[in-house]
Amino acid sequence: MRGGVHFAHSFFYPSLLAASMSRHPTKIVSSEHLVSETSVELSEFEYGLIMASNAFNRWMVRCMSAAGAKDMTAIEVSLLHHVSHRERKKKLADICFVLNIEDTHVATYALKKLVSRGYVKSEKTGKEVFFSATPAGRELCNKYREVRESCLIAALKESGLANEQIGEAAQLMRNASGLYDTAARAAASL
């Protein structure tokens, strides 16, 4: 611990962590060399993003597996849910924009896999290709929702987290997404 900052490896020492928490709120970061004196909190937030991102991706894959679709990747699960959203046909560019996917090739490959599995269909209209969920894709999304209600929503109720807190965290993450997008554009021009 340095200056009230714990590094990720300290997380595995509960007695050390508990002792320091009783004195000061603990900040846990994953990369000491990235901590800025201007904002230790940003490093703490980034570590939270890493953990949440990995946990969320693992959750989506396992939830979809429990719903009956084995071997789907997190991007495939995200794309299936988005393509199913509001039962509207969607263009690749719009899908990538909404999900903040920069590499359209990743989305194209995942959508082709979903088409081949019968969960999504594609239709060409002029030069544009539109994607929509098939009845099998919508049924799979409904099964996913059942597993989600059973496992995730039940755990949320027991967690003590309030829905208002979840909403505030979602807003913070959307704002942070804009911050990272702006920084990425700046870095690309260096």
Secondary structure, 3 states (H helix, E strand, C coil): CECCEEEHHHHHCHHHHHHHHHHCCCEEECCHHHCCCCCHHHHHHHHHHHHHHHHHHHHHHHHHHHHCCCCCCHHHHHHHHHHHHHHCCEEHHHHHHHHCCCCHHHHHHHHHHHHHCCCEEEEEECCEEEEEECHHHHHHHHHHHHHHHHHHHHHHHHHCCCHHHHHHHHHHHHHHHHHHHHHHHHHHCC
